[in-house]
Amino acid sequence: MNACISTRLPRVFIDIEAEQDYWQDWYHNLPGAAATRGFAFYWPVIGAVYDIYINHPGWDSDRAQARYALSAAVQAQCLSEREASEVFSQVWGRISGERLGRAALDRMAQPYAA
């Protein structure tokens, strides 16, 4: 009897419209959001995390964050390394359910919005 072992990762399904609705209420607390002309202009920064999560489901957060830092959305928004890391941590944490470290939680308490 031959056993077939699947090495495929499970499919990832995310309701992007529901996520956009969520972030529309919260994006103003993320770095660089105050400098944008609204949610539609900031969504690519958030959406880039979803793109990585969906298209590379086997990646750990460190590898995903390294790719995110180089994304066109982060570059276009001119986020610093620290700011990009903060956005990534917030969004990745929401998607994956990974708990944020204490330092990240402390930073969340201080909104970036003016």
Secondary structure by P-SEA (a helix, b strand, c coil): cbbbbbccccbbbbaaaaaaaaaaaccccccccccccccccaaaaaaaaaaaaaacccccaaaaaaaaaacaaaaaacccaaaaaaaaaaaaaaaccccccaaaaaaaaccccc
